[in-house]
Amino acid sequence: MLKEEMEMRIAICDDEKIALEQTCNIVKDVFDEMHLKYFIDVYMDANELLQNKDQYDIVFLDIELKDSDKNGVWVAKMIKRYYPESIIIFTTNYEEYIDEVIEKYAFRYWSKPIDRYRLKKSIAPILEKMQTIKVEIYESKRKFELPLRNIMYITPENKHCKIVTISNEYVVSDSYKEIKEKFPTRNFCECHGSYCVNLNYVEKYTKTTVYLAYKTKKYSVHMSRRQYPFFKEQMFIIGGEQI
C-alpha cells in the first residue's frame, strides 16, 4: 500500500560541531541515496532540542553531552516521556559505554562516525515502526497509509471524515467515528463532538476554541464546555500549555 506524506523528521544533537556536521552529512547522503524525503534539524544544545515541540521520527543523540546534569540518557528520557514513538539512536566515541539503561531508550547505539551501511540497514525497521492509518479517498477510492503524526485534526464531512494534515486535506470513505477509533489515546483528544485534534499541534486553547499551528498553517476549531476539563487534563499529561 502507498505511504502518503512520508517525510522523515530527523534531529541530530551533538555539542561537538565537527561530529554534528559529520553525522548530518552521512544521514543526508544515505537518505538521498535511498530517495527518501526528509528534513533535518541540528542542535548543539540539548535544551534547544527539548524546547522544540516538533515530534521527530529519528533523533541522533550524542550520549556524552558535556552538561553532566543533562547527558544523552537524560535527554532521551525526556524525549520518550513526551514522544514515545520517537526513535533514539545514540552516538558515542566510546562503544563500551553501553549498559541496560541505554538499551532501554535506544533503538541503536553506534560509535562515531556512524556507519553508512548500518544506517542503511536500519531504515526499513524504522519505517515499520512509524505509526500510520490506512485510509481510502472517498471520491477516487485511492488507498494509502497516512502517518498519524502528520494529522492535525479530523472532523465529520457528511457521512465521511475530513482529515487535515500538515500538508493536505482529505475526505476519506470512513466515518468520523471510524477514523477517531483508529487513533491512540495519548496524542489525540476530542475537544468537541465534531473535532478530534492532535495535541502536539495545539498552540493555545480556551473554553470555546482550540488553536492549532504548524509552521505557516493555522486552524481554529470549536471546544465544547463539556470536553474542556478532560482536554485540559490531557494537555497537562503531555506537557502542553495550561490555560
CORVENTA-V928642 format. One record per residue. N is the residue number from 0. PHI is phi in radians with two decimals (* if undefined). NEAR is the number of other ideal C-beta (glycine too) atoms within 12 Angstrom. D_FIRST is the distance of its C-alpha to the first C-alpha in Angstrom with 1 decimal. Layout:
# CORVENTA-V928642
n=N phi=PHI near=NEAR d_first=D_FIRST
n=N phi=PHI near=NEAR d_first=D_FIRST
This chain:
# CORVENTA-V928642
n=0 phi=* near=14 d_first=0.0
n=1 phi=-1.16 near=15 d_first=3.8
n=2 phi=-1.89 near=23 d_first=6.5
n=3 phi=-1.68 near=28 d_first=9.6
n=4 phi=1.03 near=29 d_first=13.1
n=5 phi=-1.53 near=29 d_first=12.6
n=6 phi=-1.64 near=23 d_first=16.3
n=7 phi=-1.35 near=36 d_first=17.9
n=8 phi=-1.71 near=33 d_first=21.2
n=9 phi=-2.16 near=37 d_first=23.8
n=10 phi=-2.08 near=39 d_first=27.4
n=11 phi=-2.19 near=39 d_first=30.1
n=12 phi=-2.18 near=43 d_first=33.4
n=13 phi=-2.71 near=38 d_first=36.4
n=14 phi=-1.47 near=28 d_first=40.1
n=15 phi=-1.84 near=22 d_first=41.0
n=16 phi=-1.04 near=16 d_first=40.2
n=17 phi=-1.11 near=16 d_first=40.0
n=18 phi=-1.12 near=29 d_first=37.6
n=19 phi=-1.08 near=31 d_first=35.5
n=20 phi=-1.14 near=19 d_first=35.3
n=21 phi=-1.10 near=24 d_first=34.7
n=22 phi=-1.07 near=40 d_first=31.7
n=23 phi=-1.06 near=30 d_first=30.3
n=24 phi=-1.13 near=21 d_first=30.8
n=25 phi=-1.15 near=30 d_first=29.2
n=26 phi=-1.07 near=41 d_first=26.0
n=27 phi=-1.02 near=24 d_first=25.9
n=28 phi=-1.03 near=21 d_first=26.4
n=29 phi=-1.17 near=30 d_first=23.7
n=30 phi=-1.19 near=30 d_first=21.0
n=31 phi=-1.14 near=17 d_first=22.2
n=32 phi=-1.08 near=16 d_first=22.2
n=33 phi=-1.58 near=21 d_first=18.6
n=34 phi=1.01 near=11 d_first=17.8
n=35 phi=-1.78 near=28 d_first=16.5
n=36 phi=-1.40 near=21 d_first=17.5
n=37 phi=-2.84 near=28 d_first=20.0
n=38 phi=-2.44 near=22 d_first=23.4
n=39 phi=-2.20 near=32 d_first=26.2
n=40 phi=-1.90 near=27 d_first=29.1
n=41 phi=-2.00 near=31 d_first=32.1
n=42 phi=-2.39 near=31 d_first=34.9
n=43 phi=-1.74 near=25 d_first=38.2
n=44 phi=-2.11 near=21 d_first=39.1
n=45 phi=-1.10 near=34 d_first=37.1
n=46 phi=-1.09 near=18 d_first=38.6
n=47 phi=-1.14 near=18 d_first=36.9
n=48 phi=-1.05 near=37 d_first=33.5
n=49 phi=-1.25 near=30 d_first=34.1
n=50 phi=-1.32 near=15 d_first=35.4
n=51 phi=-1.33 near=23 d_first=32.2
n=52 phi=-1.47 near=25 d_first=30.2
n=53 phi=-1.16 near=29 d_first=26.9
n=54 phi=-1.59 near=37 d_first=24.4
n=55 phi=-1.70 near=38 d_first=23.3
n=56 phi=-1.32 near=40 d_first=20.4
n=57 phi=-2.29 near=42 d_first=22.7
n=58 phi=-2.17 near=46 d_first=26.5
n=59 phi=-1.54 near=49 d_first=28.7
n=60 phi=-2.22 near=49 d_first=31.9
n=61 phi=-1.15 near=45 d_first=35.4
n=62 phi=-1.40 near=41 d_first=36.9
n=63 phi=-1.83 near=29 d_first=40.5
n=64 phi=-1.09 near=31 d_first=40.7
n=65 phi=-1.20 near=16 d_first=44.4
n=66 phi=-1.26 near=18 d_first=44.7
n=67 phi=-1.09 near=11 d_first=45.8
n=68 phi=-1.44 near=11 d_first=45.0
n=69 phi=-2.36 near=26 d_first=41.4
n=70 phi=-1.35 near=26 d_first=40.1
n=71 phi=-1.05 near=38 d_first=36.5
n=72 phi=-1.14 near=32 d_first=36.3
n=73 phi=-1.09 near=25 d_first=37.7
n=74 phi=-1.09 near=38 d_first=35.2
n=75 phi=-1.07 near=40 d_first=32.3
n=76 phi=-1.04 near=24 d_first=33.7
n=77 phi=-1.14 near=27 d_first=33.8
n=78 phi=-1.09 near=39 d_first=30.2
n=79 phi=-1.18 near=24 d_first=29.0
n=80 phi=-1.12 near=17 d_first=31.2
n=81 phi=-1.68 near=29 d_first=29.5
n=82 phi=-2.31 near=34 d_first=26.0
n=83 phi=-1.09 near=21 d_first=25.3
n=84 phi=-1.39 near=27 d_first=21.7
n=85 phi=-1.11 near=38 d_first=23.0
n=86 phi=-1.71 near=34 d_first=23.1
n=87 phi=-1.72 near=40 d_first=26.6
n=88 phi=-2.09 near=42 d_first=27.7
n=89 phi=-1.33 near=42 d_first=31.5
n=90 phi=-2.08 near=42 d_first=33.4
n=91 phi=-2.70 near=32 d_first=37.0
n=92 phi=-1.61 near=21 d_first=40.0
n=93 phi=-2.29 near=18 d_first=41.0
n=94 phi=-1.17 near=18 d_first=38.6
n=95 phi=-1.28 near=11 d_first=41.1
n=96 phi=-1.11 near=23 d_first=40.5
n=97 phi=-1.09 near=21 d_first=37.7
n=98 phi=-2.68 near=17 d_first=38.4
n=99 phi=-1.12 near=10 d_first=36.9
n=100 phi=-1.11 near=18 d_first=36.7
n=101 phi=-1.12 near=30 d_first=34.7
n=102 phi=-1.06 near=17 d_first=32.3
n=103 phi=-1.12 near=16 d_first=31.8
n=104 phi=-1.81 near=32 d_first=30.3
n=105 phi=-1.76 near=33 d_first=28.8
n=106 phi=-1.39 near=30 d_first=25.5
n=107 phi=-2.48 near=30 d_first=27.4
n=108 phi=-2.43 near=33 d_first=31.1
n=109 phi=-2.14 near=33 d_first=31.9
n=110 phi=-1.40 near=23 d_first=35.2
n=111 phi=-1.52 near=29 d_first=35.8
n=112 phi=-1.22 near=25 d_first=34.9
n=113 phi=-1.10 near=36 d_first=31.4
n=114 phi=-1.48 near=20 d_first=30.3
n=115 phi=-1.06 near=23 d_first=27.7
n=116 phi=-1.14 near=14 d_first=26.5
n=117 phi=-1.12 near=20 d_first=26.2
n=118 phi=-1.12 near=32 d_first=24.2
n=119 phi=-1.06 near=21 d_first=21.8
n=120 phi=-1.16 near=16 d_first=21.3
n=121 phi=-1.47 near=28 d_first=20.7
n=122 phi=-1.07 near=31 d_first=17.8
n=123 phi=-1.03 near=13 d_first=15.1
n=124 phi=-1.13 near=17 d_first=16.6
n=125 phi=-1.15 near=33 d_first=17.0
n=126 phi=-1.09 near=23 d_first=13.4
n=127 phi=-1.15 near=15 d_first=12.8
n=128 phi=-1.33 near=22 d_first=15.7
n=129 phi=-1.20 near=30 d_first=14.5
n=130 phi=-1.34 near=30 d_first=14.2
n=131 phi=-2.33 near=29 d_first=11.4
n=132 phi=-2.14 near=34 d_first=11.1
n=133 phi=-1.58 near=23 d_first=8.6
n=134 phi=-2.32 near=38 d_first=10.2
n=135 phi=-2.26 near=26 d_first=10.9
n=136 phi=-1.13 near=25 d_first=13.3
n=137 phi=-1.04 near=22 d_first=16.5
n=138 phi=-1.35 near=12 d_first=17.9
n=139 phi=-1.54 near=13 d_first=15.2
n=140 phi=1.15 near=12 d_first=12.9
n=141 phi=-1.24 near=19 d_first=10.0
n=142 phi=-1.92 near=21 d_first=7.1
n=143 phi=-2.81 near=24 d_first=5.6
n=144 phi=-1.79 near=23 d_first=6.8
n=145 phi=-2.08 near=39 d_first=10.4
n=146 phi=-1.10 near=34 d_first=12.9
n=147 phi=-1.06 near=34 d_first=15.7
n=148 phi=-1.22 near=36 d_first=18.4
n=149 phi=-1.52 near=38 d_first=17.8
n=150 phi=-1.40 near=43 d_first=18.6
n=151 phi=-1.56 near=41 d_first=22.3
n=152 phi=-2.84 near=43 d_first=23.0
n=153 phi=-2.25 near=43 d_first=22.1
n=154 phi=-2.69 near=34 d_first=24.5
n=155 phi=-1.11 near=25 d_first=24.8
n=156 phi=-2.32 near=23 d_first=24.5
n=157 phi=0.99 near=13 d_first=26.4
n=158 phi=-1.55 near=15 d_first=24.6
n=159 phi=-1.99 near=24 d_first=21.3
n=160 phi=-2.30 near=36 d_first=20.3
n=161 phi=-1.71 near=32 d_first=20.5
n=162 phi=-1.92 near=43 d_first=18.6
n=163 phi=-1.84 near=33 d_first=20.5
n=164 phi=-1.96 near=32 d_first=19.1
n=165 phi=-1.20 near=32 d_first=20.9
n=166 phi=-2.32 near=21 d_first=19.9
n=167 phi=-2.80 near=22 d_first=18.9
n=168 phi=-2.30 near=23 d_first=19.3
n=169 phi=-2.30 near=33 d_first=17.0
n=170 phi=-1.84 near=28 d_first=18.2
n=171 phi=-1.87 near=39 d_first=15.7
n=172 phi=-1.16 near=25 d_first=16.4
n=173 phi=-1.14 near=28 d_first=17.2
n=174 phi=-1.37 near=22 d_first=20.7
n=175 phi=-0.97 near=29 d_first=22.0
n=176 phi=-1.10 near=19 d_first=23.0
n=177 phi=-1.14 near=22 d_first=19.7
n=178 phi=-1.21 near=34 d_first=17.9
n=179 phi=-1.03 near=31 d_first=21.0
n=180 phi=-1.21 near=17 d_first=20.9
n=181 phi=-1.47 near=26 d_first=17.5
n=182 phi=-1.43 near=29 d_first=19.3
n=183 phi=-1.20 near=23 d_first=21.4
n=184 phi=-1.30 near=16 d_first=25.0
n=185 phi=-1.19 near=23 d_first=26.0
n=186 phi=-1.72 near=33 d_first=24.7
n=187 phi=-2.03 near=32 d_first=24.4
n=188 phi=-2.58 near=39 d_first=27.4
n=189 phi=-1.41 near=33 d_first=28.5
n=190 phi=-1.74 near=40 d_first=31.5
n=191 phi=-2.84 near=30 d_first=32.1
n=192 phi=-1.03 near=18 d_first=31.2
n=193 phi=-2.05 near=22 d_first=29.0
n=194 phi=-2.50 near=33 d_first=27.6
n=195 phi=-2.18 near=40 d_first=25.5
n=196 phi=-2.04 near=41 d_first=25.5
n=197 phi=-1.48 near=42 d_first=24.2
n=198 phi=-1.09 near=40 d_first=27.5
n=199 phi=-1.18 near=36 d_first=26.7
n=200 phi=-1.83 near=36 d_first=27.1
n=201 phi=-1.31 near=39 d_first=30.4
n=202 phi=-1.50 near=27 d_first=33.2
n=203 phi=-2.86 near=20 d_first=35.9
n=204 phi=-2.71 near=34 d_first=36.6
n=205 phi=-2.23 near=21 d_first=39.5
n=206 phi=-1.30 near=19 d_first=40.4
n=207 phi=-2.16 near=18 d_first=39.2
n=208 phi=-2.53 near=24 d_first=36.4
n=209 phi=-1.99 near=40 d_first=33.5
n=210 phi=-1.85 near=26 d_first=33.0
n=211 phi=-1.96 near=34 d_first=29.6
n=212 phi=-2.61 near=23 d_first=29.3
n=213 phi=-2.60 near=27 d_first=27.1
n=214 phi=0.92 near=14 d_first=28.8
n=215 phi=-1.53 near=8 d_first=30.0
n=216 phi=-1.45 near=20 d_first=28.0
n=217 phi=-2.41 near=18 d_first=30.2
n=218 phi=-2.39 near=29 d_first=29.9
n=219 phi=-2.27 near=25 d_first=32.3
n=220 phi=-2.28 near=34 d_first=31.6
n=221 phi=-1.28 near=27 d_first=34.0
n=222 phi=-2.01 near=33 d_first=35.2
n=223 phi=-1.60 near=23 d_first=37.0
n=224 phi=-1.10 near=17 d_first=40.2
n=225 phi=-1.17 near=14 d_first=39.0
n=226 phi=-1.47 near=27 d_first=35.9
n=227 phi=-0.96 near=24 d_first=37.7
n=228 phi=-1.04 near=17 d_first=39.1
n=229 phi=-1.20 near=20 d_first=35.9
n=230 phi=-1.08 near=37 d_first=34.0
n=231 phi=-1.06 near=26 d_first=36.8
n=232 phi=-1.09 near=15 d_first=36.6
n=233 phi=-1.16 near=30 d_first=32.9
n=234 phi=-1.14 near=32 d_first=33.5
n=235 phi=-1.15 near=18 d_first=36.3
n=236 phi=-1.07 near=18 d_first=34.2
n=237 phi=-1.54 near=28 d_first=31.6
n=238 phi=1.54 near=22 d_first=34.5
n=239 phi=-1.40 near=28 d_first=34.3
n=240 phi=-1.21 near=18 d_first=37.3
n=241 phi=-1.74 near=15 d_first=39.7
n=242 phi=-1.88 near=20 d_first=41.6
